[in-house]
């Protein structure tokens, strides 16, 4: 999966989707992050409060990686899921 992210809400959708696809309960993932289940639920719904450290750890736990690259000058393509 490769996804261009342009809004915080997209981050939450991706993280929630990956968590559910891997059949990981919020409670289980929250415990690995050292936060409450309700806090994880809030972060999935409104990820604007995610710190970079927590985002990177979430990505790692979900088998994802965060990549920063130069913005392409080519016309934007439809994101791949």
C-alpha positions in Angstrom: 0.0 0.0 0.0 1.2 3.5 -0.8 -0.9 6.4 0.2 -0.4 10.2 -0.2 -1.5 11.9 2.9 -2.8 15.5 2.7 -4.9 15.7 5.9 -4.6 14.5 9.5 -7.9 12.6 9.0 -6.3 10.4 6.4 -3.7 9.3 8.9 -6.4 8.1 11.3 -8.3 6.3 8.5 -5.1 4.5 7.5 -4.1 3.5 11.0 -7.6 2.3 11.9 -7.9 0.4 8.6 -4.5 -1.3 9.1 -5.3 -2.2 12.7 -8.7 -3.7 11.8 -7.2 -5.5 8.8 -4.6 -7.1 11.1 -7.4 -7.9 13.6 -5.7 -6.1 16.4 -8.1 -4.8 19.1 -7.8 -1.2 20.2 -7.1 -2.4 23.8 -4.2 -4.6 22.6 -2.6 -1.8 20.5 -3.1 0.8 23.2 -1.4 -1.4 25.7 1.7 -1.7 23.4 1.7 2.1 23.1 1.3 2.6 26.9 -2.0 4.6 26.5 -5.6 3.9 27.2 -8.0 2.4 24.7 -10.1 5.5 24.8 -7.0 7.6 24.0 -6.2 5.4 21.0 -9.8 5.7 19.9 -9.5 9.5 20.1 -6.3 9.5 18.1 -7.8 7.3 15.4 -10.7 9.7 15.1 -8.6 12.9 15.3 -5.0 12.2 14.8 -4.0 15.8 14.9 -2.8 15.2 18.5 -0.4 12.4 17.5 3.2 13.2 18.3 5.9 12.2 15.8 7.2 9.6 18.2 3.8 8.0 18.7 3.1 8.1 14.9 6.4 6.3 14.2 5.7 3.7 16.9 2.1 3.1 15.7 3.4 2.7 12.1 6.0 0.2 13.3 3.5 -1.8 15.4 1.2 -2.0 12.4 3.9 -3.0 9.9 3.9 0.4 8.2 6.7 2.9 7.6 6.6 6.7 7.2 8.4 8.0 4.2 9.1 11.7 3.4 10.1 12.5 -0.2 10.3 15.4 -2.5 7.0 16.5 -3.9 6.4 15.4 -7.4 5.8 18.1 -10.1 3.7 15.5 -12.0 0.0 15.7 -11.9 -1.3 13.9 -8.9 -2.5 10.3 -9.4 -5.3 8.6 -7.6 -3.9 7.2 -4.3 -3.3 3.4 -4.2 -4.8 1.4 -1.4 
